[in-house]
Structures are given as structure tokens and as C-alpha cells.
């Protein structure tokens, strides 16, 4: 078995299994982009805090995370752009909550609930 570069394959079934598992490369790129957003300690901190608060405003989130309101607002813009959090306005207060089920599950691996 050879590929377009005329390289010899040692274990054809292993290569076929790898390709089948890989699937669409665009999906892998999308996940890599999501993971790059999560790779920042400040953004991950915010996501963990949002998860445990269930819903929280910027100023309270800044206190919990030990960050400035400005830094939190900037990070939340990116997290919203990637669909990881949503916002709900009540009067003048905007509260944030997790919007991504996969991130929710990942947080349980990063910081399991304290009562477990």
C-alpha cells in the first residue's frame, strides 16, 4: 500500500483505522481552536468560576477570578465568540453562563465538584 508520495505503509489496516478515526480534518482543526481558547489559564479560570456560579455578572466574576473587570470583559468577548458562554441581561446587569456541554464536562475533570 502506498500513498500519493509513494511512501510504503507497513501496516495498512492500522493506517486505515487511523484515517477512519481522524475523519474530517476540519473537525480536528475546530477542536484544536477550541482547545487553544481553553489553554489560557485566565479563560479557563473564568469558565470554572462560571460553571460553579451557574450564572454570574462581570464584576462578581472578576472578584472570584482575581482579575480586573476589563480583563474579564475582554476574555468573555472571546468566549462568547467561540460559543462557550452566553449572556443574559436583567436590567443593567449582564450575567454569563456556560453554553457548551463539552466544556461543562471538561471542567468536571479540571475541577470536580467539591462534594465529590
HELIX and SHEET records of a PDB file:
HELIX    1   1 UNK A   12  UNK A   22  1                                  11    
HELIX    2   2 UNK A   25  UNK A   38  1                                  14    
HELIX    3   3 UNK A   41  UNK A   53  1                                  13    
HELIX    4   4 UNK A   58  UNK A   65  1                                   8    
HELIX    5   5 UNK A   69  UNK A   81  1                                  13    
HELIX    6   6 UNK A  101  UNK A  110  1                                  10    
SHEET    1   A 3 UNK A  56  UNK A  57  0                                        
SHEET    2   A 3 UNK A  93  UNK A  98 -1                                        
SHEET    3   A 3 UNK A  85  UNK A  90 -1                                        
END                                                                             
